[in-house]
Amino acid sequence: MKSLIRVIETCKDTEDRLSDKGTKEFRIDALEQENKLINIYSDVKYQAIEGFGGAFTEASCTTLDKLTTEQRKEILTAYFDKDRGIGYNFCRTHINSCDYALEEYTYDEVEGDFELKHFSIERDTKSLVPMIRDAFAIAPDMKLFASPWSPPGWMKTNLEMVNGGKLKKECYGVWARYIAKYIREYQNQNIDIWGITVQNEAKAVQPWESCVYTAEEERDFVRDYLGPILRENGLGHIRIIIWDHNKERIVERSRAAFGDTAAAEYIDGVGVHYYSGDHFEALNITHELFPDKNIYGTEACTRQNLENPWLSGERYAHDIMGNFNNWSCAWTDWNLLLDENTGPSHWREKQIAMGDKGIYWFGNSPIMADTGTGEITYGAAYYYMGHFSKFVKRGARRIGLSTYTPNLEAIAFENPDRQKVAIVMNKNDADQEFTLRIEGKIADFNAKAHSILTLLF
């Protein structure tokens, strides 16, 4: 019986976009080839994979609302359908407003409402909840986690949602109850929240919604308030993820939280963003120190690059491979959808109106929609994400791999049905040949310049 490899290709200089290029046949490695090898060791197994996805933001949802019914269906299918789309199954949303909302808002604007009598998610039911529900209808196994950008201003030391500030000590309890109430209210909308991060970008003072926690403050909030209050409300199953910020501080933040046994009892893992550089080794160090804690990629976004739009896909794939080769188990993009102005984003538009051209930048999303013309554009990031999310199934295990050259970035998985998945990327301007080798069998390939391959066997 022939042993075949199915080849999926996306390439900058051709029309191939997640294109099925047919099959190649393995041959016996009779001469024990030594050169140009990518070796796969399927008996060497690492972490299990949770999934891939993006973020439901108010910007994404309101942009979707401006499109036709057919276009809405097209985009949701493109992201969440396992067969006709790329099978997203691990996604994020925001608690209260974020930078990609139409304006600052919370679920309780009444200062001093410690009993949360005025708490309401009515605003979310207009756009966020419908889009999330529609996604769940296509991908019922999707896991959704929620992140706060800021508590209400009345709970903070600077009395505003923006420009950093801290959660007042006397508001630790009410903020934990606020989060628990948010989860319950979403359950009442038939949306299950799988997990939460304690704070988006817990070290960042931003001109948009932000709130700063030291490592010790985050640890104490989880240990003494958030963890116990979730359990008291029957929500002990909700995963709690710390940090939710860049990788360069993951070791220190993990030590502070996981080194406290009482806090660690409540915490599932640590989330990382990709904005401060690779720091892949820091993920490996964190895993070695705390092997029972999960590492999640919780946000990534590229600037709009009109001169080289292909770069967004390559940067995403580079980060996914680097993270997963160092024990991460999930990877989540930022906005699922943005409009022709790469928005809406209330803080950025405010800065533009004030004449500030330096502080804002134009973000990107894998799918963009022009709400004026109705044109929908699929960027390189969409296809590159699909090389992972469509083929690496939940519960897959990363398996052993080595490659002969840094010019090829590669990773391999074994799906729950024992299918092997190898993903190989060439970011360079020249083609790169390689031979895939596994269990005494080999097959030859050419990775075209600026291309990515998914090999299934």
C-alpha positions in Angstrom: 0.0 0.0 0.0 1.3 3.4 -1.0 2.2 5.9 1.8 1.1 9.3 0.6 1.6 12.9 1.7 -1.1 15.4 1.0 0.4 18.9 0.2 -1.3 22.2 1.0 0.5 25.3 -0.2 0.2 29.1 0.1 2.7 31.2 -1.9 3.3 34.9 -2.3 4.3 34.7 -6.0 1.6 32.3 -7.2 -2.2 32.2 -6.9 -2.0 29.4 -4.3 -3.9 30.2 -1.1 -4.4 27.1 1.1 -4.3 25.2 -2.2 -4.5 21.4 -2.3 -1.5 20.5 -4.5 -2.3 16.8 -4.5 -0.1 14.0 -3.0 3.5 12.9 -3.0 4.6 9.3 -2.2 7.1 8.4 0.5 10.0 6.1 -0.6 12.2 3.9 1.5 15.3 5.8 2.8 17.5 3.0 1.4 20.7 5.1 1.1 20.2 6.7 4.5 20.2 10.3 3.2 22.1 12.8 5.3 21.6 16.2 3.6 18.7 18.7 3.5 16.6 16.7 6.0 13.7 17.7 8.1 13.4 14.8 10.6 10.2 13.9 12.4 10.2 11.7 15.5 6.6 10.7 16.1 7.3 8.8 19.2 8.6 12.0 20.9 5.5 13.7 22.2 5.1 17.1 23.8 2.1 19.3 24.8 -1.5 18.8 23.7 -3.0 21.6 21.6 -6.0 23.6 22.6 -6.5 25.6 19.4 -6.3 28.7 17.3 -8.5 31.8 16.9 -9.1 35.5 17.1 -10.9 38.1 19.1 -14.5 39.2 19.1 -14.2 43.0 19.6 -16.9 45.6 19.4 -15.1 46.9 16.3 -15.2 43.5 14.6 -18.9 42.9 15.5 -20.1 46.3 14.4 -18.2 46.1 11.2 -19.8 42.7 10.5 -23.2 44.2 11.2 -22.7 46.7 8.4 -22.4 43.9 5.8 -25.1 42.0 4.0 -26.5 38.8 5.4 -24.6 36.8 2.8 -21.3 38.6 3.5 -21.8 38.0 7.3 -22.3 34.3 6.6 -19.2 34.2 4.3 -16.9 35.7 7.0 -18.2 33.5 9.8 -17.9 30.4 7.6 -14.4 31.5 6.5 -13.3 31.6 10.2 -15.2 28.9 12.0 -16.3 26.2 9.6 -13.8 23.3 9.8 -14.4 22.2 6.1 -15.2 25.4 4.2 -13.2 27.7 6.4 -10.1 27.5 8.7 -11.8 26.0 11.8 -11.1 28.6 14.5 -11.9 27.1 17.9 -10.1 29.2 20.6 -11.2 32.8 20.8 -11.2 35.9 22.9 -13.5 38.7 23.8 -13.3 41.8 26.1 -14.9 42.6 29.5 -16.0 46.3 29.4 -14.6 48.3 26.4 -11.2 48.0 24.9 -9.2 50.1 22.4 -11.2 48.5 19.5 -14.6 49.6 20.8 -16.8 52.5 19.6 -16.3 54.3 22.9 -15.4 53.8 26.6 -18.1 51.8 28.4 -18.6 49.5 31.4 -21.4 47.4 32.7 -21.9 49.5 35.8 -21.3 53.2 35.5 -22.8 54.0 39.0 -20.0 55.1 41.2 -19.9 53.2 44.5 -22.3 50.5 43.4 -20.6 47.8 45.4 -23.6 45.6 45.3 -23.6 45.8 41.4 -27.4 46.6 41.4 -27.0 48.5 38.1 -24.8 45.9 36.3 -26.0 45.2 32.8 -24.5 43.7 29.6 -27.3 45.2 27.5 -24.8 47.0 25.2 -23.0 43.7 24.4 -26.3 42.1 23.3 -26.5 44.5 20.3 -23.4 43.3 18.4 -20.9 41.2 20.5 -23.4 38.6 21.7 -25.0 38.0 18.3 -21.6 37.5 16.5 -20.3 35.2 19.2 -23.6 33.2 19.1 -23.3 32.8 15.3 -19.7 31.6 15.7 -20.8 29.0 18.3 -23.5 27.8 15.9 -20.8 26.9 13.4 -18.1 25.9 15.9 -19.9 24.5 19.0 -16.7 23.2 20.5 -15.1 26.7 20.5 -13.5 27.8 23.7 -14.0 31.5 24.6 -11.9 33.4 27.1 -12.6 37.0 28.2 -10.1 39.7 29.1 -10.7 43.0 31.0 -8.8 46.1 29.7 -9.9 48.1 32.7 -12.3 48.1 35.6 -14.8 51.0 35.8 -13.0 54.3 36.5 -14.7 54.5 40.0 -12.8 51.4 41.0 -9.4 52.7 40.1 -6.8 55.0 41.6 -6.7 57.4 38.7 -10.6 57.5 38.5 -10.6 56.8 34.7 -10.4 53.7 32.5 -7.5 55.0 30.4 -3.9 55.9 31.1 -3.1 53.0 33.4 -3.9 53.5 37.1 -4.5 50.6 39.5 -7.4 48.8 41.0 -8.2 50.3 44.4 -7.5 47.8 47.2 -11.0 48.4 48.6 -12.4 47.4 45.1 -10.7 44.0 44.8 -13.8 42.2 46.1 -16.3 44.1 44.0 -14.2 43.7 40.8 -14.0 39.9 41.3 -17.8 39.8 41.8 -18.1 42.0 38.7 -16.2 39.4 36.6 -18.3 36.5 38.1 -21.5 38.4 37.2 -20.2 39.0 33.7 -19.7 35.3 33.2 -23.2 34.5 34.6 -24.8 37.1 32.4 -23.1 35.6 29.3 -24.3 32.2 30.4 -27.8 33.7 30.4 -27.2 34.6 26.8 -26.3 30.9 26.1 -22.6 31.7 25.8 -20.2 29.8 27.9 -17.0 31.6 29.0 -14.3 29.0 29.2 -11.7 31.2 30.8 -10.6 34.7 31.8 -7.3 36.5 31.9 -6.8 38.7 35.0 -5.9 41.8 33.0 -5.0 42.6 29.4 -1.3 43.8 29.3 -1.0 44.0 33.1 2.2 46.1 32.9 1.1 48.6 30.3 0.1 52.2 30.8 -1.8 53.0 27.6 -3.8 56.0 26.4 -6.7 53.6 26.0 -8.3 51.3 28.6 -5.6 49.9 30.8 -4.9 48.9 34.4 -1.5 48.0 36.0 -0.8 45.2 38.4 2.5 44.3 39.8 3.2 40.6 39.9 2.4 40.5 43.6 -0.8 42.5 43.1 -2.0 40.1 40.4 -1.1 37.1 42.6 -2.9 38.4 45.6 -6.0 39.4 43.7 -6.3 35.9 42.3 -5.5 34.2 45.5 -7.6 36.2 47.9 -10.5 37.4 45.7 -10.9 36.3 42.1 -10.3 32.5 42.7 -12.4 32.2 45.8 -15.2 34.3 44.5 -15.5 32.4 41.3 -15.7 29.1 43.3 -18.3 30.6 45.7 -20.4 31.4 42.6 -20.2 27.9 41.2 -17.6 29.1 38.6 -14.6 27.2 39.9 -14.3 25.5 36.5 -13.4 28.8 34.8 -9.8 28.8 33.7 -7.8 31.7 35.2 -4.8 33.0 33.1 -2.3 35.5 34.4 -0.1 38.1 32.8 -1.7 38.4 29.3 1.2 40.5 28.2 4.5 40.3 26.3 6.9 37.3 26.6 10.0 39.1 28.1 8.5 39.0 31.6 6.8 35.6 31.5 9.3 33.9 33.8 9.2 36.5 36.5 5.4 36.8 36.5 5.1 33.0 36.5 7.4 32.7 39.4 5.5 35.2 41.5 2.1 33.6 40.8 2.9 29.9 40.6 5.5 30.0 43.4 2.7 30.8 45.8 0.9 27.4 46.3 -2.3 29.1 47.4 -2.5 31.3 44.3 -1.3 28.6 42.0 -4.2 26.4 43.0 -6.6 28.8 41.2 -4.4 29.5 38.1 -4.5 27.4 34.9 -1.6 29.1 33.1 0.0 32.2 31.7 -0.9 34.2 28.6 1.6 36.0 26.3 1.4 38.6 23.5 4.0 38.9 20.8 4.8 42.6 20.6 8.2 42.7 22.4 10.1 40.2 20.3 10.4 36.4 20.1 11.7 35.4 23.6 10.7 31.8 22.8 13.3 30.5 25.2 11.5 32.2 28.0 8.5 30.0 27.3 10.6 26.9 27.5 12.1 28.1 30.8 8.7 28.8 32.2 7.6 25.3 31.2 10.7 23.7 32.9 9.9 25.7 36.1 6.2 25.0 36.1 5.4 22.0 33.8 1.9 21.7 35.1 0.9 25.2 34.0 -0.3 26.0 30.5 1.1 28.7 28.2 -1.3 30.4 25.8 -0.7 32.9 23.0 -3.5 35.4 23.9 -2.9 38.3 21.4 -1.0 39.3 18.3 -1.6 42.0 15.7 0.5 43.5 12.9 0.6 47.0 11.6 -1.0 47.6 8.3 1.9 47.3 5.7 0.8 48.5 2.3 4.2 47.9 0.8 4.6 44.3 2.0 1.2 42.9 3.1 2.6 39.4 2.9 4.7 40.1 6.0 1.7 39.7 8.4 1.3 36.1 7.5 5.0 35.3 7.9 5.2 37.1 11.2 2.2 35.2 12.5 3.5 31.8 11.4 6.9 32.6 12.9 5.4 33.4 16.2 3.1 30.4 16.2 5.9 28.0 15.5 8.3 29.6 18.0 5.6 29.5 20.7 4.4 26.0 20.0 8.0 24.7 19.7 8.4 26.0 23.3 5.3 24.6 25.0 2.5 27.0 24.1 -0.8 25.2 23.6 -2.9 27.9 21.8 -2.5 31.0 19.7 -5.1 33.8 19.4 -5.1 36.7 17.0 -6.5 40.1 17.8 -9.5 41.6 15.8 -11.3 39.1 13.6 -12.5 41.9 11.3 -11.8 45.6 10.8 -13.2 48.1 8.3 -11.6 50.2 5.5 -10.1 52.5 8.1 -8.7 49.6 10.1 -11.1 50.4 12.8 -13.3 51.5 14.4 -11.1 52.4 17.4 -12.4 55.1 19.7 -9.0 56.0 21.2 -7.2 56.3 17.9 -10.0 58.4 16.3 -9.9 60.7 19.3 -6.1 61.1 18.9 -6.5 61.8 15.1 -9.2 64.4 15.9 -6.8 66.1 18.3 -4.2 66.3 15.5 -1.8 63.7 17.0 -0.3 61.8 14.1 2.4 60.0 16.2 0.7 58.0 18.8 -1.7 55.9 16.8 -1.0 53.2 14.3 -3.2 51.4 11.8 -3.8 47.8 12.9 -4.6 44.8 10.7 -6.9 41.9 10.7 -6.8 38.7 8.6 -10.1 39.7 6.9 -10.9 43.3 6.2 -14.2 44.7 5.0 -14.9 47.9 3.2 -18.3 48.9 4.6 -18.8 51.4 1.8 -18.2 49.2 -1.2 -18.8 45.8 0.5 -15.5 44.5 -0.7 -14.0 41.7 1.6 -10.3 41.2 1.5 -8.5 38.1 2.8 -5.0 38.9 3.8 -1.9 36.7 4.1 -2.5 36.3 7.8 -5.8 34.5 7.1 -4.1 31.9 4.9 -1.1 31.4 7.1 -3.3 31.0 10.2 -5.3 28.4 8.2 -2.2 26.3 7.6 -2.3 25.6 11.4 -5.9 26.0 12.5 -7.5 24.0 9.7 -5.3 21.0 10.1 -4.0 20.8 13.7 -6.9 19.5 15.7 -7.7 20.0 19.3 -5.9 17.4 21.3 -3.1 17.1 18.8 0.3 16.6 20.3 3.4 18.3 19.1 6.0 15.8 18.1 9.8 15.7 17.7 11.4 17.5 14.7 14.8 18.8 13.6 15.6 20.8 10.5 18.9 21.2 8.6 18.7 25.0 8.1 17.4 28.1 9.8 16.1 29.2 6.4 13.2 26.8 7.0 11.0 27.1 10.0 9.1 24.0 10.8 6.9 22.2 13.4 5.1 18.9 13.5 2.0 17.5 15.3 0.1 14.2 15.6 -3.6 14.6 15.6 -5.9 12.5 17.8 -6.6 10.2 14.8 -2.8 9.7 14.5 -2.6 11.7 11.3 0.8 13.6 11.2 0.9 17.3 10.3 4.2 19.0 9.4 4.2 22.7 8.6 7.2 24.2 6.9 7.7 27.9 6.1 10.2 29.6 3.8 10.4 33.4 4.5 13.4 33.9 2.1 13.6 35.3 -1.4 14.9 32.0 -2.8 13.4 28.5 -3.0 14.6 26.0 -0.5 14.7 22.3 -1.0 14.2 19.8 1.7 13.6 16.1 2.3 11.0 15.0 4.9 12.1 11.9 6.8 10.1 9.8 9.2 10.4 6.2 10.3 12.8 5.2 7.5 10.8 6.9 4.8 11.6 10.1 2.9 10.0 12.4 0.4 11.5 15.4 -1.5 10.0 18.9 -1.5 10.7 22.4 -2.7 9.5 25.2 -0.4 9.1 28.2 -2.8 10.2 31.7 -1.8 7.8 33.2 0.7 5.6 30.2 1.0 4.2 27.9 3.6 3.4 24.2 3.3 1.2 21.9 5.4 2.0 18.3 4.8 -0.5 15.6 5.9 0.3 11.9 6.2 
